């Protein structure tokens, strides 16, 4: 068994591999560390490029595109390591990004997963949307980060450089113990992409495991390299997966109220899409709700299992108020101004 496996999931991403693999190779070649590229059914020449340019990189070739969630689930079953590092193909890593995080996890056995500080590749003085300096949820399931609330992205002035417990660590660069990944059931493959890491980390939190952000490690992420921002497909996945995640993980006493409120809020979002001319996105919000309620029964046994294995009643990394109210009514635009965490 290797100590660490850095696993990059690729789908038709040869240009990204050409651009970003050099930094990964430069700063990730250590004893006990294996670099793996899992190809998710690419139709381009990614696999041939890897064979030719990086023969030392382990390759896993999947038969088709199983999405981020399903692709990693299948690939990681073929990787024997104590720790997995799930790394997006559009991430530039830096010196000392890897081993200090592994050392921290070695010394803190109650931590199941971690992420570094994620900065924007296009503007390296700002946080990147997908993860920033650690992720949280509010009481209604809306995700936000230290350094990013909705589309308001903060400049990194070292204001969030302390290690902190979070609800979720970004899938753009996710460190996780292999045992905890499989014990928690891995990603929900039905998500395909988007929010699968939040769902997994919520399960870990509920089962008494810690998830942390360690900002002493820094990487730079391009983001939106496979689905452009506000694409109808991305809108559907975000809204549908968020509903599934809430249903699977909310305690019984909160479920009915939260789902009712989300129904109203999501339809308001659909109206907002429509009045701004994004009719396809508005339709996808409605489609997401229909898909969830049509298939709700499929997730009933998963919900029951999650509740049965839950050991924590109060998840301190869930914001007990509404981030929508904080942002739109109180005009709070930066994480440090939020109040109310336990």
TIPAVO-750451 format. One record per residue (C-alpha): x, y, z; chain; residue number from 1. Coordinates in steps of 0.2 Angstrom, whole numbers, plus 5000, padded with zeros to 4 digits. Each point is the difference from the previous one (the first is absolute). Example, Ala and Ser with C-alpha at 12.3 -4.5 7.8 and 13.67 -1.06 7.14 Angstrom:
+------+------+------+---+-----+
|   px |   py |   pz | c |   k |
+------+------+------+---+-----+
| 5062 | 4978 | 5039 | A |   1 |
| 5006 | 5017 | 4997 | A |   2 |
+------+------+------+---+-----+
# end
This chain:
+------+------+------+---+-----+
|   px |   py |   pz | c |   k |
+------+------+------+---+-----+
| 5000 | 5000 | 5000 | A |   1 |
| 5006 | 5017 | 4996 | A |   2 |
| 4999 | 5014 | 5013 | A |   3 |
| 4992 | 5013 | 4988 | A |   4 |
| 4992 | 4999 | 4983 | A |   5 |
| 4997 | 5016 | 4991 | A |   6 |
| 4986 | 4996 | 4988 | A |   7 |
| 4995 | 5011 | 4985 | A |   8 |
| 4984 | 4996 | 4991 | A |   9 |
| 5001 | 5005 | 4982 | A |  10 |
| 4986 | 5002 | 4987 | A |  11 |
| 5005 | 5006 | 4983 | A |  12 |
| 5013 | 5011 | 5008 | A |  13 |
| 5016 | 4998 | 4991 | A |  14 |
| 5003 | 5019 | 5000 | A |  15 |
| 4998 | 5001 | 5019 | A |  16 |
| 5012 | 4985 | 5002 | A |  17 |
| 5013 | 5009 | 4989 | A |  18 |
| 4998 | 5016 | 5010 | A |  19 |
| 4999 | 4994 | 5018 | A |  20 |
| 5008 | 4983 | 5001 | A |  21 |
| 5018 | 5008 | 5000 | A |  22 |
| 4997 | 5009 | 5017 | A |  23 |
| 4992 | 4984 | 5007 | A |  24 |
| 5015 | 4990 | 4995 | A |  25 |
| 5012 | 5013 | 5006 | A |  26 |
| 4993 | 5001 | 5018 | A |  27 |
| 4992 | 4983 | 5003 | A |  28 |
| 5014 | 4988 | 4996 | A |  29 |
| 5004 | 4993 | 5018 | A |  30 |
| 5003 | 4983 | 5007 | A |  31 |
| 4984 | 4991 | 5003 | A |  32 |
| 4990 | 5011 | 4989 | A |  33 |
| 4992 | 4993 | 4984 | A |  34 |
| 4993 | 5012 | 4987 | A |  35 |
| 4985 | 4993 | 4991 | A |  36 |
| 4990 | 5006 | 4985 | A |  37 |
| 4983 | 4992 | 4998 | A |  38 |
| 4992 | 5003 | 4983 | A |  39 |
| 4981 | 5001 | 5000 | A |  40 |
| 4996 | 4994 | 4983 | A |  41 |
| 5009 | 5013 | 4990 | A |  42 |
| 4998 | 5001 | 4981 | A |  43 |
| 5015 | 5011 | 4998 | A |  44 |
| 5018 | 4994 | 5000 | A |  45 |
| 5003 | 5003 | 5019 | A |  46 |
| 5005 | 4982 | 5003 | A |  47 |
| 5012 | 4999 | 4986 | A |  48 |
| 5008 | 5017 | 5005 | A |  49 |
| 5002 | 4993 | 5018 | A |  50 |
| 5008 | 4984 | 4993 | A |  51 |
| 5012 | 5010 | 4990 | A |  52 |
| 5004 | 5015 | 5011 | A |  53 |
| 4998 | 4993 | 5017 | A |  54 |
| 5003 | 4981 | 5000 | A |  55 |
| 5005 | 5001 | 5019 | A |  56 |
| 4982 | 5005 | 5004 | A |  57 |
| 4988 | 4986 | 5004 | A |  58 |
| 4985 | 4999 | 4989 | A |  59 |
| 4982 | 4994 | 5003 | A |  60 |
| 4989 | 4999 | 4985 | A |  61 |
| 4981 | 5000 | 5003 | A |  62 |
| 4989 | 4994 | 4986 | A |  63 |
| 4988 | 5015 | 5000 | A |  64 |
| 4998 | 5017 | 5008 | A |  65 |
| 4992 | 4996 | 5017 | A |  66 |
| 5001 | 5018 | 5006 | A |  67 |
| 5011 | 5007 | 5014 | A |  68 |
| 4991 | 4990 | 5014 | A |  69 |
| 4999 | 4983 | 4991 | A |  70 |
| 5016 | 5002 | 4991 | A |  71 |
| 5010 | 5002 | 5016 | A |  72 |
| 4990 | 4986 | 5009 | A |  73 |
| 5005 | 4988 | 4986 | A |  74 |
| 5018 | 5006 | 4999 | A |  75 |
| 5004 | 5001 | 5019 | A |  76 |
| 4995 | 4981 | 5001 | A |  77 |
| 5015 | 4997 | 4990 | A |  78 |
| 5012 | 5011 | 5010 | A |  79 |
| 5008 | 4993 | 5016 | A |  80 |
| 5006 | 5014 | 5011 | A |  81 |
| 4997 | 5006 | 5018 | A |  82 |
| 4996 | 5017 | 4994 | A |  83 |
| 4992 | 5006 | 4984 | A |  84 |
| 5002 | 5018 | 4993 | A |  85 |
| 4986 | 5003 | 4987 | A |  86 |
| 5008 | 5014 | 4989 | A |  87 |
| 4991 | 5009 | 4986 | A |  88 |
| 5009 | 5000 | 4984 | A |  89 |
| 4999 | 5019 | 4999 | A |  90 |
| 5010 | 5003 | 5017 | A |  91 |
| 5018 | 5007 | 5001 | A |  92 |
| 5008 | 4993 | 5016 | A |  93 |
| 5014 | 5009 | 5009 | A |  94 |
| 5015 | 4994 | 5010 | A |  95 |
| 4996 | 4992 | 5016 | A |  96 |
| 4982 | 4998 | 4996 | A |  97 |
| 4999 | 4982 | 5003 | A |  98 |
| 5010 | 4992 | 5014 | A |  99 |
| 4996 | 5013 | 5014 | A | 100 |
| 4982 | 4996 | 4998 | A | 101 |
| 5003 | 4982 | 5001 | A | 102 |
| 5011 | 5002 | 5016 | A | 103 |
| 4986 | 5010 | 5008 | A | 104 |
| 4988 | 4986 | 4996 | A | 105 |
| 5012 | 4987 | 5007 | A | 106 |
| 5001 | 5010 | 5017 | A | 107 |
| 4981 | 5002 | 5001 | A | 108 |
| 4991 | 4984 | 4997 | A | 109 |
| 4983 | 5007 | 5003 | A | 110 |
| 5001 | 5010 | 4984 | A | 111 |
| 4993 | 4991 | 4985 | A | 112 |
| 5002 | 5013 | 4986 | A | 113 |
| 5009 | 5016 | 4997 | A | 114 |
| 5003 | 5013 | 4986 | A | 115 |
| 5013 | 5014 | 4997 | A | 116 |
| 4997 | 5018 | 4997 | A | 117 |
| 4993 | 5002 | 4982 | A | 118 |
| 5005 | 5015 | 4991 | A | 119 |
| 4995 | 5006 | 4982 | A | 120 |
| 5012 | 4995 | 4987 | A | 121 |
| 4995 | 5015 | 4989 | A | 122 |
| 5002 | 5012 | 5015 | A | 123 |
| 5011 | 4993 | 5013 | A | 124 |
| 4997 | 5013 | 5013 | A | 125 |
| 4981 | 4995 | 5001 | A | 126 |
| 4992 | 4984 | 5007 | A | 127 |
| 4992 | 4988 | 4988 | A | 128 |
| 4982 | 4997 | 5000 | A | 129 |
| 5000 | 4981 | 5002 | A | 130 |
| 5007 | 4998 | 5018 | A | 131 |
| 5009 | 5016 | 5004 | A | 132 |
| 5006 | 4997 | 5018 | A | 133 |
| 4988 | 4987 | 5005 | A | 134 |
| 4981 | 4997 | 4997 | A | 135 |
| 4985 | 5001 | 5011 | A | 136 |
| 4981 | 4998 | 4998 | A | 137 |
| 4986 | 5011 | 5007 | A | 138 |
| 4984 | 4993 | 5008 | A | 139 |
| 4991 | 4999 | 4983 | A | 140 |
| 5015 | 4991 | 4991 | A | 141 |
| 5008 | 5014 | 4991 | A | 142 |
| 5019 | 4998 | 4999 | A | 143 |
| 5012 | 5014 | 5003 | A | 144 |
| 5018 | 5002 | 5005 | A | 145 |
| 5013 | 5009 | 5010 | A | 146 |
| 5004 | 5013 | 4986 | A | 147 |
| 4985 | 4998 | 4989 | A | 148 |
| 4981 | 5003 | 5003 | A | 149 |
| 4990 | 4996 | 4985 | A | 150 |
| 5009 | 5010 | 4986 | A | 151 |
| 5009 | 5012 | 5012 | A | 152 |
| 5018 | 4994 | 5000 | A | 153 |
| 5012 | 5008 | 5012 | A | 154 |
| 5018 | 5005 | 4997 | A | 155 |
| 5012 | 4989 | 5010 | A | 156 |
| 5009 | 5011 | 5013 | A | 157 |
| 5004 | 4985 | 5011 | A | 158 |
| 4984 | 5003 | 5010 | A | 159 |
| 4996 | 4982 | 4999 | A | 160 |
| 5016 | 4992 | 5003 | A | 161 |
| 4996 | 4990 | 5016 | A | 162 |
| 4996 | 4982 | 4999 | A | 163 |
| 4981 | 4998 | 5003 | A | 164 |
| 4987 | 4986 | 5001 | A | 165 |
| 4988 | 5002 | 4985 | A | 166 |
| 4985 | 4990 | 4994 | A | 167 |
| 5007 | 4996 | 4983 | A | 168 |
| 5017 | 5000 | 4991 | A | 169 |
| 4999 | 5004 | 4981 | A | 170 |
| 5002 | 4986 | 4988 | A | 171 |
| 5012 | 5010 | 4990 | A | 172 |
| 5013 | 4995 | 5012 | A | 173 |
| 4994 | 4988 | 5013 | A | 174 |
| 5011 | 4990 | 5012 | A | 175 |
| 4991 | 4985 | 5008 | A | 176 |
| 5004 | 4984 | 5009 | A | 177 |
| 4996 | 4986 | 4988 | A | 178 |
| 4992 | 4990 | 5015 | A | 179 |
| 4988 | 5015 | 5004 | A | 180 |
| 4996 | 5002 | 4981 | A | 181 |
| 4994 | 4982 | 4999 | A | 182 |
| 4992 | 4999 | 5017 | A | 183 |
| 4989 | 5015 | 4996 | A | 184 |
| 4995 | 4992 | 4984 | A | 185 |
| 5010 | 5011 | 4988 | A | 186 |
| 4992 | 5013 | 4989 | A | 187 |
| 4982 | 4998 | 4995 | A | 188 |
| 5002 | 4995 | 4982 | A | 189 |
| 4982 | 5006 | 4996 | A | 190 |
| 5007 | 5018 | 5002 | A | 191 |
| 5011 | 4998 | 4985 | A | 192 |
| 5008 | 5017 | 5004 | A | 193 |
| 4998 | 5014 | 5012 | A | 194 |
| 4998 | 5000 | 5019 | A | 195 |
| 5005 | 4981 | 5002 | A | 196 |
| 5014 | 5006 | 5011 | A | 197 |
| 4989 | 5010 | 5011 | A | 198 |
| 4988 | 4985 | 5002 | A | 199 |
| 5015 | 4989 | 5004 | A | 200 |
| 5007 | 5012 | 5013 | A | 201 |
| 4983 | 5003 | 5008 | A | 202 |
| 4999 | 4981 | 5003 | A | 203 |
| 5017 | 5000 | 5007 | A | 204 |
| 4996 | 5015 | 5012 | A | 205 |
| 4984 | 4990 | 5005 | A | 206 |
| 5010 | 4985 | 5005 | A | 207 |
| 5012 | 5009 | 5011 | A | 208 |
| 5014 | 5003 | 4988 | A | 209 |
| 5009 | 5017 | 4997 | A | 210 |
| 5002 | 5009 | 4984 | A | 211 |
| 5013 | 5014 | 5000 | A | 212 |
| 5008 | 5014 | 4989 | A | 213 |
| 5019 | 5001 | 5001 | A | 214 |
| 5004 | 5017 | 4992 | A | 215 |
| 5019 | 4998 | 5002 | A | 216 |
| 4998 | 4989 | 4984 | A | 217 |
| 4995 | 5010 | 4985 | A | 218 |
| 4995 | 4995 | 4982 | A | 219 |
| 4993 | 5010 | 4986 | A | 220 |
| 4984 | 4995 | 4991 | A | 221 |
| 4993 | 5005 | 4983 | A | 222 |
| 4982 | 4994 | 5004 | A | 223 |
| 4985 | 4998 | 4988 | A | 224 |
| 5012 | 4991 | 4988 | A | 225 |
| 4987 | 4986 | 4995 | A | 226 |
| 4984 | 5009 | 5002 | A | 227 |
| 4999 | 5019 | 4997 | A | 228 |
| 4992 | 5011 | 5014 | A | 229 |
| 4981 | 5000 | 5000 | A | 230 |
| 4998 | 4987 | 4987 | A | 231 |
| 4983 | 4992 | 5000 | A | 232 |
| 5007 | 4983 | 5004 | A | 233 |
| 5010 | 5007 | 5014 | A | 234 |
| 4984 | 5009 | 5007 | A | 235 |
| 4991 | 4983 | 4999 | A | 236 |
| 5014 | 4990 | 5009 | A | 237 |
| 5002 | 5013 | 5014 | A | 238 |
| 4982 | 5002 | 5004 | A | 239 |
| 4995 | 4981 | 4999 | A | 240 |
| 5016 | 4995 | 5009 | A | 241 |
| 4997 | 5012 | 5014 | A | 242 |
| 4982 | 4994 | 5003 | A | 243 |
| 5006 | 4982 | 5000 | A | 244 |
| 5014 | 5005 | 5012 | A | 245 |
| 4988 | 5008 | 5012 | A | 246 |
| 4988 | 4985 | 5000 | A | 247 |
| 5014 | 4988 | 5003 | A | 248 |
| 5008 | 5009 | 5015 | A | 249 |
| 4987 | 5011 | 5009 | A | 250 |
| 4994 | 4994 | 5017 | A | 251 |
| 4982 | 4996 | 5000 | A | 252 |
| 4994 | 5015 | 5010 | A | 253 |
| 5007 | 5012 | 4987 | A | 254 |
| 4996 | 4991 | 4984 | A | 255 |
| 4982 | 5005 | 4996 | A | 256 |
| 5003 | 5019 | 5004 | A | 257 |
| 5016 | 5001 | 4991 | A | 258 |
| 4994 | 4992 | 4984 | A | 259 |
| 4984 | 5011 | 5000 | A | 260 |
| 5011 | 5015 | 5002 | A | 261 |
| 5012 | 4995 | 4986 | A | 262 |
| 4985 | 4996 | 4988 | A | 263 |
| 4995 | 5019 | 5002 | A | 264 |
| 5018 | 5006 | 4999 | A | 265 |
| 5004 | 4990 | 4985 | A | 266 |
| 4985 | 5005 | 4990 | A | 267 |
| 5005 | 5018 | 5004 | A | 268 |
| 5017 | 4996 | 4993 | A | 269 |
| 4991 | 4993 | 4984 | A | 270 |
| 4990 | 5017 | 4998 | A | 271 |
| 5016 | 5010 | 5002 | A | 272 |
| 5008 | 4989 | 4986 | A | 273 |
| 4985 | 5003 | 4989 | A | 274 |
| 4999 | 5019 | 5003 | A | 275 |
| 5018 | 5002 | 4995 | A | 276 |
| 4998 | 4990 | 4984 | A | 277 |
| 5007 | 4984 | 5006 | A | 278 |
| 4985 | 4989 | 4995 | A | 279 |
| 5010 | 4984 | 4998 | A | 280 |
| 5007 | 5002 | 5018 | A | 281 |
| 4982 | 5003 | 5007 | A | 282 |
| 4994 | 4985 | 4992 | A | 283 |
| 5014 | 4990 | 5007 | A | 284 |
| 4995 | 5005 | 5018 | A | 285 |
| 4983 | 4994 | 4997 | A | 286 |
| 5006 | 4984 | 4992 | A | 287 |
| 5012 | 4997 | 5015 | A | 288 |
| 4985 | 5000 | 5012 | A | 289 |
| 4990 | 4989 | 4989 | A | 290 |
| 5015 | 4988 | 4999 | A | 291 |
| 5003 | 5000 | 5019 | A | 292 |
| 4982 | 4996 | 5004 | A | 293 |
| 4997 | 4987 | 4987 | A | 294 |
| 5015 | 4991 | 5007 | A | 295 |
| 4999 | 5004 | 5018 | A | 296 |
| 4996 | 4982 | 5005 | A | 297 |
| 5016 | 4994 | 4993 | A | 298 |
| 5010 | 5010 | 5013 | A | 299 |
| 4988 | 4994 | 5015 | A | 300 |
| 5012 | 4986 | 5005 | A | 301 |
| 5015 | 5011 | 4999 | A | 302 |
| 4992 | 5013 | 5011 | A | 303 |
| 4996 | 4986 | 5013 | A | 304 |
| 5018 | 4994 | 5000 | A | 305 |
| 5007 | 5017 | 5002 | A | 306 |
| 4988 | 5004 | 5015 | A | 307 |
| 5005 | 4983 | 5007 | A | 308 |
| 5018 | 5003 | 4999 | A | 309 |
| 4999 | 5018 | 5007 | A | 310 |
| 5010 | 5003 | 5016 | A | 311 |
| 4999 | 5019 | 5000 | A | 312 |
| 4983 | 5009 | 5003 | A | 313 |
| 5007 | 5018 | 4999 | A | 314 |
| 5012 | 5003 | 4985 | A | 315 |
| 5010 | 5015 | 5005 | A | 316 |
| 5006 | 5003 | 4982 | A | 317 |
| 4982 | 5004 | 4994 | A | 318 |
| 4996 | 5018 | 5001 | A | 319 |
| 4984 | 5001 | 5011 | A | 320 |
| 4993 | 5015 | 4991 | A | 321 |
| 4995 | 5004 | 4982 | A | 322 |
| 5015 | 5005 | 4989 | A | 323 |
| 4987 | 5007 | 4988 | A | 324 |
| 4994 | 5012 | 5013 | A | 325 |
| 5017 | 5005 | 5005 | A | 326 |
| 5005 | 5004 | 4983 | A | 327 |
| 4985 | 5008 | 4992 | A | 328 |
| 4992 | 5008 | 5016 | A | 329 |
| 5015 | 5004 | 5011 | A | 330 |
| 5012 | 5003 | 4985 | A | 331 |
| 5013 | 4989 | 5008 | A | 332 |
| 5012 | 4996 | 4986 | A | 333 |
| 5015 | 4993 | 5009 | A | 334 |
| 5001 | 4984 | 5011 | A | 335 |
| 5009 | 5009 | 5014 | A | 336 |
| 4984 | 5011 | 5003 | A | 337 |
| 4989 | 4985 | 5003 | A | 338 |
| 4994 | 4997 | 5017 | A | 339 |
| 4991 | 4985 | 5008 | A | 340 |
| 5012 | 4985 | 4998 | A | 341 |
| 4999 | 4989 | 5016 | A | 342 |
+------+------+------+---+-----+
# end
